[in-house]
Amino acid sequence: MLLGSRASIRTRLEMERFAFELIDYEWEAGAEVYERHDDVTLLWRAEPFRLEVAGRIGDSQIENFGQLMLLPPHIPLQSHGPTRMAGSSQVLACRFNPKWLSEIFGMNPSAIREDLCISMTNPHIAYAMRRSWSALVSPSFAGAFLAEGLAMTIAADLARHLSAGEKLGRTGGTLTRRQLVLITEYLCEDANWPPTVSDLAAVVNLSETHFRRLFKATVGETIHTYVERIRLDRAKHLLSSTRLPLKIISYRLGFAHPSAFSTAFTRLAGQSPKAFRRASSGSS
């Protein structure tokens, strides 16, 4: 991988079949960066992940980077920095040995479609990558064991995702990849919380009934369950990685009052926001 002068590896955890890296990127306005990876690489962009960075993999079209990206081996990535202002971003890279992926999961890394890579939408992989990021930011004595388990989970989910991706959008029974990207981008904006089914259906120009059916067929869970889990995931991230007051976090996540946030978080996470924050702080 050619990092160039705008990236530095903060933390690296390497094992025989995979490696995790925590990378800090500093972008100048209009900057271009060229990279080439020898491994199958997943990138997960921690907040702020709405930085206007775009790029292309191989001969694919230029697209805005998603929060989750997949980089095939030996295929160049050309990145274009934000056009209006400089910015920074932190990225978690999870690198897999292509031969191991092929032998264990039957995956053919050389056949990964380039148009499926710049902006991936897979809540299971995204959640596992976020947990991996938290483990590297706040390491514990069992961090290596946790990382290995997460890497195996990510690899298995990636194999399933790529298999499904070949079929995605070819039938009328699922959402297209572009529709999934639009939904993800909408949910990335704090101003859109709390989203309604009507809001999300309008984003992809579908009726509510049709949207509900296609979403569950595509993602494997209801839109209500998905949004609730995404909101819990964002809450955990803000509680563990920032010192924002609970009142601010609750408003950012679309709750009318901090007590409503505390009740919902406790129901889903099994502990209060304050207890979760103390536990996260104590593991660092």
C-alpha positions in Angstrom: 0.0 0.0 0.0 1.3 3.4 -0.9 0.2 5.8 1.9 2.1 8.9 0.7 2.6 12.0 2.8 -1.1 12.4 3.9 -1.5 9.3 6.0 0.1 7.8 9.0 -0.5 4.5 10.8 -1.3 5.1 14.4 -1.8 1.5 15.6 -1.3 -1.9 13.9 -2.3 -5.4 15.0 -1.0 -8.1 12.7 -1.6 -11.8 12.7 -0.9 -14.5 10.1 -4.0 -14.2 8.1 -5.1 -10.6 8.7 -4.1 -7.2 10.0 -5.9 -4.3 11.5 -4.5 -0.7 11.1 -5.7 2.6 12.5 -4.8 5.2 10.0 -5.0 9.0 10.3 -5.5 10.9 7.0 -4.9 14.6 6.5 -6.4 15.9 3.4 -5.5 19.1 1.6 -8.2 20.8 -0.6 -8.0 19.2 -4.0 -5.3 16.7 -3.0 -5.0 13.4 -4.9 -3.6 10.2 -3.4 -2.8 6.9 -5.2 -2.8 3.6 -3.4 -2.4 0.0 -4.3 -3.1 -2.9 -2.0 -1.6 -6.4 -2.0 -4.4 -7.7 0.3 -8.1 -7.7 0.3 -8.7 -4.5 2.3 -11.8 -3.2 4.1 -11.9 0.4 5.1 -14.2 1.8 7.8 -14.2 5.6 8.2 -14.8 6.8 11.7 -16.6 10.1 12.3 -16.4 12.6 10.7 -17.2 10.3 7.8 -19.1 12.8 5.8 -15.8 14.5 4.6 -16.2 15.1 0.9 -13.7 12.6 -0.4 -14.2 10.8 -3.7 -12.3 8.3 -5.8 -12.3 5.4 -8.2 -11.0 1.9 -8.1 -9.4 0.7 -11.3 -11.5 1.8 -14.3 -14.7 2.3 -12.3 -16.5 5.7 -12.1 -15.6 8.3 -9.5 -17.9 8.1 -6.5 -18.0 9.7 -3.1 -16.5 7.5 -0.4 -18.9 5.6 1.8 -18.3 4.9 5.4 -17.4 1.3 4.5 -15.2 0.5 1.5 -13.7 -2.6 -0.1 -10.4 -2.5 -2.0 -9.5 -5.5 -4.2 -5.9 -6.6 -4.3 -3.5 -5.1 -6.9 -6.2 -2.7 -8.2 -5.2 1.0 -7.9 -7.3 3.4 -5.8 -7.2 7.1 -6.9 -8.6 9.4 -4.2 -9.6 13.0 -4.5 -9.6 15.1 -1.4 -12.3 17.7 -0.5 -12.5 20.4 -3.1 -13.4 23.3 -0.8 -11.4 22.9 2.4 -8.8 20.7 4.0 -9.9 18.1 6.5 -8.9 15.0 8.4 -10.3 11.5 8.9 -9.5 8.4 10.8 -9.8 5.1 9.0 -9.7 1.5 10.2 -8.2 -0.9 7.7 -8.8 -4.6 7.9 -6.5 -6.5 5.6 -7.0 -10.2 4.6 -4.6 -12.6 2.9 -6.3 -13.3 -0.5 -5.1 -16.9 -0.6 -6.6 -17.5 2.9 -9.9 -16.0 1.9 -10.0 -18.2 -1.2 -9.1 -21.4 0.7 -11.4 -21.0 3.7 -14.4 -19.1 2.2 -14.2 -20.0 -1.5 -13.8 -16.3 -2.4 -12.1 -15.3 -5.6 -10.5 -11.9 -4.7 -9.5 -11.3 -8.3 -13.2 -11.4 -9.4 -14.4 -8.7 -7.0 -16.5 -6.3 -8.9 -15.0 -2.8 -8.8 -18.4 -1.1 -8.9 -19.3 -2.7 -5.5 -16.4 -1.3 -3.6 -16.3 2.5 -3.1 -19.4 2.6 -1.0 -20.5 -0.7 0.6 -23.7 -1.1 2.5 -23.6 -4.0 4.9 -24.8 -3.4 8.5 -23.2 -6.6 9.8 -19.7 -5.8 8.5 -20.0 -2.1 9.5 -20.9 -3.1 13.1 -18.0 -5.6 13.3 -15.6 -2.9 11.9 -16.8 -0.4 14.4 -16.2 -2.9 17.3 -12.8 -3.5 15.9 -12.1 0.2 15.8 -13.2 0.5 19.4 -10.9 -2.4 20.4 -7.9 -0.7 18.8 -8.7 2.8 20.2 -9.2 1.3 23.7 -7.0 -1.9 23.8 -7.5 -4.5 26.5 -5.5 -7.5 27.6 -7.8 -9.7 25.5 -7.7 -7.4 22.5 -5.8 -9.9 20.2 -8.4 -12.6 20.9 -11.3 -10.2 20.3 -9.7 -9.0 17.1 -9.2 -12.5 15.7 -12.9 -13.3 16.4 -14.0 -10.1 14.7 -11.8 -10.7 11.7 -13.3 -14.2 11.2 -16.8 -12.7 11.5 -15.9 -9.9 9.0 -14.4 -12.4 6.5 -17.4 -14.7 6.6 -19.8 -11.7 6.2 -17.7 -10.4 3.4 -17.9 -13.7 1.5 -21.7 -13.7 1.9 -21.9 -10.0 0.9 -20.0 -10.5 -2.3 -22.0 -13.6 -3.2 -25.2 -11.6 -2.7 -23.8 -8.6 -4.5 -23.6 -10.4 -7.8 -27.4 -10.8 -7.6 -28.3 -7.5 -6.0 -30.6 -5.5 -8.1 -31.0 -8.1 -10.8 -34.5 -9.0 -9.7 -37.5 -6.9 -8.7 -37.4 -8.3 -5.2 -34.6 -6.3 -3.7 -33.3 -2.8 -3.4 -30.5 -1.8 -5.8 -27.0 -1.0 -4.6 -27.6 2.7 -5.4 -30.8 2.7 -3.3 -28.9 1.3 -0.3 -26.2 3.9 -0.7 -28.8 6.7 -0.7 -30.4 5.3 2.5 -27.0 5.1 4.2 -26.1 8.6 3.2 -29.4 9.9 4.5 -28.9 8.2 7.8 -25.4 9.7 8.1 -26.9 13.2 8.5 -27.7 14.2 12.1 -30.4 16.6 10.8 -32.3 13.6 9.4 -32.8 11.9 12.8 -35.1 10.4 13.8 -35.9 9.2 10.3 -39.4 7.9 9.5 -40.3 5.1 7.1 -41.9 7.7 4.9 -38.7 9.7 4.8 -36.6 6.7 3.8 -39.1 5.5 1.2 -39.1 9.0 -0.4 -35.3 8.9 -0.6 -35.5 5.9 -3.0 -38.8 7.0 -4.6 -40.9 4.0 -3.3 -44.2 3.7 -1.5 -43.9 2.9 2.2 -45.3 -0.6 1.8 -43.1 -1.5 -1.2 -40.1 0.0 0.6 -40.6 -2.1 3.8 -40.9 -5.3 1.8 -37.8 -4.7 -0.4 -35.7 -3.5 2.5 -36.4 -6.6 4.6 -35.8 -8.8 1.5 -32.4 -7.1 0.9 -31.0 -6.5 4.4 -32.7 -9.4 6.3 -34.3 -7.3 9.0 -37.1 -4.7 9.2 -36.3 -1.0 8.6 -37.4 -0.3 12.2 -34.9 -2.8 13.6 -32.1 -1.6 11.4 -32.6 2.1 12.2 -32.8 1.3 16.0 -29.6 -0.7 15.8 -27.8 2.0 13.8 -28.9 4.6 16.4 -27.7 2.4 19.2 -24.4 1.9 17.4 -23.9 5.7 16.9 -24.8 6.3 20.6 -22.2 3.8 21.7 -19.6 5.5 19.5 -20.4 9.0 20.8 -20.4 7.8 24.4 -17.1 6.0 24.1 -15.1 8.3 21.9 -16.3 11.8 22.9 -17.0 13.8 26.0 -20.3 15.3 24.7 -22.9 15.7 27.4 -25.8 13.1 27.3 -28.2 16.0 26.5 -26.3 16.8 23.3 -25.9 13.2 22.3 -29.6 12.6 22.8 -30.5 15.6 20.6 -28.1 14.5 17.9 -29.7 11.1 17.7 -33.2 12.6 17.4 -34.5 12.1 21.0 -36.8 14.9 22.3 -35.4 14.6 25.8 -32.3 13.0 27.5 -34.6 10.7 29.6 -36.1 9.2 26.5 -32.5 8.5 25.2 -31.5 7.0 28.5 -34.6 4.7 28.5 -34.1 3.5 24.9 -30.4 3.0 25.4 -30.9 1.0 28.6 -33.5 -1.2 26.9 -31.3 -2.0 24.0 -27.8 -2.1 25.6 -28.7 -3.5 29.0 -27.1 -0.7 30.8 -27.5 3.1 31.1 -25.6 5.5 29.0 -23.6 6.7 32.0 -22.7 3.1 32.9 -21.7 2.4 29.4 -19.5 5.5 29.3 -17.8 4.6 32.6 -17.1 1.0 31.4 -15.7 2.2 28.1 -13.5 4.7 29.9 -12.3 2.1 32.3 -11.2 -0.3 29.5 -8.9 2.3 28.0 
